[in-house]
């Protein structure tokens, strides 16, 4: 067994280990475009058409053949509408009424210039151009947006809602995407009551599992709720080994310390290939990571605040990459703080905080209590302020990293 878990490991080292041990997901599936929002591409996307497919008008106005001898008064001989282009050749000193988005079929009509309606005087039969113009004015060129065979998106990209417009314009109907990671989540402890059952006098509601199920779903996982395991070693071992075969990742909250009552920790020690167990962080020191029967095992702290914070700072990146994401996401903001405090050198600390505005400048302010048992520090904050392990004292105005919860979940 690896003895590394006996020592505290740094946050940076832990992240490197987690990413180093990744077995990249390869299972894929074909989904209809309408079902691909927030899914991760498993194949590069190339355009099979030009966008636009033909030259078209950028404005409502009049199209004509510009030449050196053109008369500014032109005879109107037809019109071109979106979906109904003008299909005849026009002559010098003739024009067609044209609408925004209407195709300009140069090889047929010979039209090479469009003037805006506002720059012309017209009646039903004639149009007079009253402002200067150049050949090619107000014409969107074929392939101006996307050219045929051009790469649009690379494998490993998360499809956003706004990307659906681009894909729809290309006529894409189906996409090859990575299958969702299947995550099993359970809580551990005799004191826990399964929400929303009625609890006994000395029980506490399980504040972790519901939020963890929601968070893992938010980052694109398929989640299996494995319930609550009581502090019983044989029951713990039986459930984990029974369920782990059908899962890509198994996650527990609580029961991972070395207390005699924490049976998950005993199971982890006796059955897992341990990468690390205890970390030099606050909150969340009892965080465990390893593999059980080659399936990643993540042991989160039982304290709700610590469980949520370590999910954000350690688990999200790991799961996103395991899910196939290959985009570099910049999610941290660097802002000055409006507080000062001492901290333990050699330990990464995470405060709950928010961005405030003072005299038209933005600052980070921390939640009034730094205690890891204060759940309201999560619900009443916007995100996480990171204090680097090398720092021992934070001065007012120090530039600190800030991670908004919603930015990290996207």
Secondary structure, DSSP 8 states (H G I E B T S, - for coil): --GGGGSEE-HHHHHHHHHHT------EEEEEGGG-TT-BBSS-EE-SS-BSSS-EESSSEEEE---TT--SEEEEEEEEBTTB---S---TTEEEEE-TT-B--HHHH---EEEEGGGEEE-SSEEEE-S---TTTTEE-TTSSB-TT-EEE-TT-B--TTHHHHHHHTT--EEEEE---EEEEEEE-TTEE-TTS---TT-EE--SHHHHHHHHHHTT-EEEEEEEE-S-HHHHHHHHHHHGGG-SEEEEES--SS-TT-HHHHHHHHHSEEEE-EESEES--S-EEEEETTEEEEEE-SSHHHHHHHIIIIIHHHHHHHTT-------EEEEEES--EE--TT-EEEEEEEEEEETTEEEEEE-S---TT-THHHHT-SEEEEE-TT-SEE-TT-EEEEEEHHHHH-
